[in-house]
Structures are given as structure tokens and as C-alpha cells.
């Protein structure tokens, strides 16, 4: 599994970036979260942290 971002639901708040223990999430130029799938630990910390429910583990 890997974290997937719903770009329509992401507000670019950066909470997931701060919570990711692997530093696998960044914000792109449009302030939408992007996951580096090779670095993602599938831990779910970002899922729990996202206030908008924009992240799922798939």
C-alpha cells in the first residue's frame, strides 16, 4: 500500500508534510500534496493527520 492524495480535497495545509516520518510528502507548485511512493512507509500517519480526509492508503 501507499498513501494517495485526493487533489480535489487537498487544501495544501502541509499537515501531512509535517507528520510524515519518512519525509515522503511535499507540496507541489499548486500547493497540493504529492507522495514519493518510493519513500512512503505506508504508516498512515498522514491519513490520521489530514484534516480534510484527502489521503488514503491504497
Secondary structure, 3 states (H helix, E strand, C coil): CCEEECCCCCCCCCHHHHHCCCCCEEECCCCCEEECCCCCCCCCHHHHHCCCCCEEEC
